[in-house]
Amino acid sequence: MTMTKEDYQKDWKENPMRKPKVASLIIHCCVGESGEALERVKKIIESIGEMKTTETRAKRTFREFGIRKDEPIGALVTIRDEKKIMKLIPRLFDVRDNKISKKAFDRDGNFGFGVREHIDIPGTKYDPNLGVTGLDVLFKLERPGYRVKRRFRSPQKIPMRHRITRDEAISFAETELGIIVE
């Protein structure tokens, strides 16, 4: 049985614990090398996300590319504050004209897209010292009650009936976030 947008909205209204929310927003860029290029990318991501970045490290050595295991090769920022996320969503989707492909959604309801040049994001200015770089933007959706999966004491699996499906995530993105899904 497939549900329509109206069915999902009715379900969310009847039971608020079933309504999804954006749990986190991740802005990520992999440079492929450490050093000055990585520091430039960190400054760019910090200016967009307005938070301190975290380095991502290589999982294994790639001799062809000159990458060693545990060498910092990328940077990301994870934003979990709902107010900051809702403030950033219009800016980030303005790059894509508020449109996203259905293929961008996974089976667990998470979705993401790429930004070719960070200067396409409104409010971001070009700095000749930093240059131009591309980014990945990822959204993680959850329902209330997902803490059961992450808690320290007695973590449990989320039952299938409480997980977010791809169709429900698409409906949430269209109705709550104002995004056109093609």
BELTA-V471236 format. One record per residue. N is the residue number from 1. RES is the residue in one letter. PSI is psi in degrees with one decimal (999 if undefined). Layout:
# BELTA-V471236
N:RES:PSI
N:RES:PSI
This chain:
# BELTA-V471236
1:M:119.7
2:T:142.6
3:M:149.5
4:T:175.4
5:K:-41.2
6:E:-38.5
7:D:-41.9
8:Y:-43.5
9:Q:-39.6
10:K:-42.9
11:D:-42.6
12:W:-33.3
13:K:-41.1
14:E:-38.2
15:N:96.6
16:P:-22.4
17:M:-11.9
18:R:-8.8
19:K:124.8
20:P:162.3
21:K:159.4
22:V:108.3
23:A:-39.5
24:S:154.5
25:L:124.5
26:I:125.9
27:I:121.4
28:H:145.9
29:C:131.0
30:C:120.0
31:V:-35.2
32:G:3.9
33:E:155.0
34:S:175.3
35:G:-144.6
36:E:-39.6
37:A:-41.0
38:L:-40.1
39:E:-38.2
40:R:-44.8
41:V:-39.1
42:K:-44.1
43:K:-39.2
44:I:-47.8
45:I:-38.8
46:E:-36.6
47:S:-34.1
48:I:-49.4
49:G:-13.6
50:E:32.8
51:M:165.9
52:K:142.6
53:T:164.1
54:T:141.1
55:E:142.8
56:T:143.8
57:R:154.0
58:A:135.4
59:K:-30.3
60:R:171.7
61:T:134.0
62:F:95.3
63:R:-35.8
64:E:-34.0
65:F:-2.6
66:G:31.0
67:I:129.5
68:R:155.1
69:K:139.1
70:D:13.3
71:E:133.2
72:P:124.4
73:I:-5.1
74:G:177.9
75:A:151.0
76:L:160.8
77:V:133.4
78:T:122.6
79:I:121.1
80:R:-9.7
81:D:120.6
82:E:-36.3
83:K:-42.9
84:K:-39.1
85:I:-48.1
86:M:-27.0
87:K:-34.2
88:L:-28.6
89:I:-50.3
90:P:-37.9
91:R:-43.3
92:L:-40.3
93:F:-14.3
94:D:-28.0
95:V:-36.6
96:R:13.2
97:D:38.2
98:N:29.4
99:K:147.8
100:I:149.1
101:S:151.3
102:K:-27.4
103:K:-14.6
104:A:-9.9
105:F:134.4
106:D:179.3
107:R:-16.5
108:D:4.8
109:G:2.3
110:N:153.6
111:F:162.7
112:G:171.7
113:F:166.7
114:G:150.0
115:V:120.9
116:R:-44.3
117:E:130.2
118:H:-20.9
119:I:-8.5
120:D:-20.4
121:I:125.1
122:P:139.7
123:G:-3.0
124:T:125.7
125:K:151.6
126:Y:129.3
127:D:116.0
128:P:-23.5
129:N:-27.8
130:L:-30.7
131:G:-160.2
132:V:138.4
133:T:157.9
134:G:159.4
135:L:158.9
136:D:137.1
137:V:123.4
138:L:138.4
139:F:132.0
140:K:121.5
141:L:143.3
142:E:162.0
143:R:161.8
144:P:139.1
145:G:-4.3
146:Y:-9.0
147:R:-27.6
148:V:-33.0
149:K:-30.7
150:R:-12.1
151:R:155.7
152:F:-45.0
153:R:120.5
154:S:58.8
155:P:145.0
156:Q:163.0
157:K:149.9
158:I:125.9
159:P:154.4
160:M:-35.1
161:R:-17.9
162:H:-4.2
163:R:154.9
164:I:129.2
165:T:168.9
166:R:-44.5
167:D:-38.5
168:E:-37.5
169:A:-39.9
170:I:-43.9
171:S:-41.8
172:F:-44.1
173:A:-39.5
174:E:-43.9
175:T:-46.6
176:E:-36.1
177:L:-11.7
178:G:36.6
179:I:141.0
180:I:121.0
181:V:122.3
182:E:999
